[in-house]
Amino acid sequence: MKYTDTQLKQALAKMLPETYAWYVNPQFPSQATLRVRTTGYEVLDTELLHLCWLVEETLMPSKRLDYVGELMDNQGLDLWQRYHATWQQRVQALCKVKGIVIS
């Protein structure tokens, strides 16, 4: 299934520590963003891969194998391509392993 970047960012926010939050501006709900709670700064697209890494680091060893399997099987990546997975591919695989529903 194809997901929008907004849906994937929202799912990523569910897996991150409380330092990060999904923020919806009541005046402009279509411009929702992932933000750092303490500063209010918006998370840049260039930082999303790092945030995926933060979530990957929380996986137990057995779940890491499931995650790699998700990247390789369901995202269509081979053994070497998985190192170059996009943040979108990583979020989808992380959601499957962690049981997060992408809405």
N, C-alpha and C positions, 0 to 999 in steps of 0.2 A: 504494500500500500504506500502511496505517496503522501508524505506529510509536509506541511509548510515549515519554514524555518521558525516561525512563531510557535507552532505546536511543539517543535523539538526543543526550543529554548525553554518553554514552559515545563516540559517534562524534565529537562536537565535541572531546572530550579528545584524540582521536587527531590532530587537526589543529592543536592549540595548541602553543606552545613548551613546553619542558620545565619551565617554571615551574608549570604546571598538571598535575594527575594525577587519574586515576580511582581513587578509594580504596574498597576493599571491606573492611569490618570483618569479620574472621573470625567474630566472635560473632553478628553481625547482617548476613548477606550481602544481605538484601533492602533494607537501608538504605544502599546504595552511594551515594557522592556525588562530585561534582567538587570538588577542593580545590586550594588554593594550596600548593605544596610547601614554600616557605620558612617559612610561618607555620602551616600546617595548617588555616587557616580554610576553611570551606565556602563555595563560590561560591553566592551568592544568586540566586534566579530573576530578580531585577531586574537582575542583571549579565550575564545570558546574551546579550542583544542586543549589548552592548559586546564580548563575547568573539567573537561572530560578526564584528563589524567588524574585530577584530584579525586574524582569518583572511582576511577579504576584502582587507585591505591587503597581504597577501603574494601575491596573485594577479598574474600577469603580465598586461599589457594584453590580449593575445588571450584569456586565460582569463577576464578580467573580462567580456568580451562573451559568452562561453559561459555565465557565471554569470547575467548579466542575462537571457539567453535562457531558461535553466532556470527562473528565477523567473517569467518571463512565460508560457512555454509549458506547462511541467509543473506549476507551482503555480497556474496559472489567474489570474495577476495581469496587469492592463494596465499601460501605460507609467507611469502615475502611482501606481498601487497598489504598485508594487514598492518604493517608498520606505517604505511602511508594512508591509512583510512582517514576519511574526512571527519569533521566533528559530527556531521549529520549521521554518518554510518555508525560512529561510535555511540552516539546517543541512542539510536535504535537498538543496537546490540545490548547496551547497558540496561535499557528499559526491559528487554526480554529477560535478562538474567536476574534483575532485581524485582521483576513483577510489577513494574510501573506501567500504567495504561496511558498511552499517548492520546490526548483528547483534542 
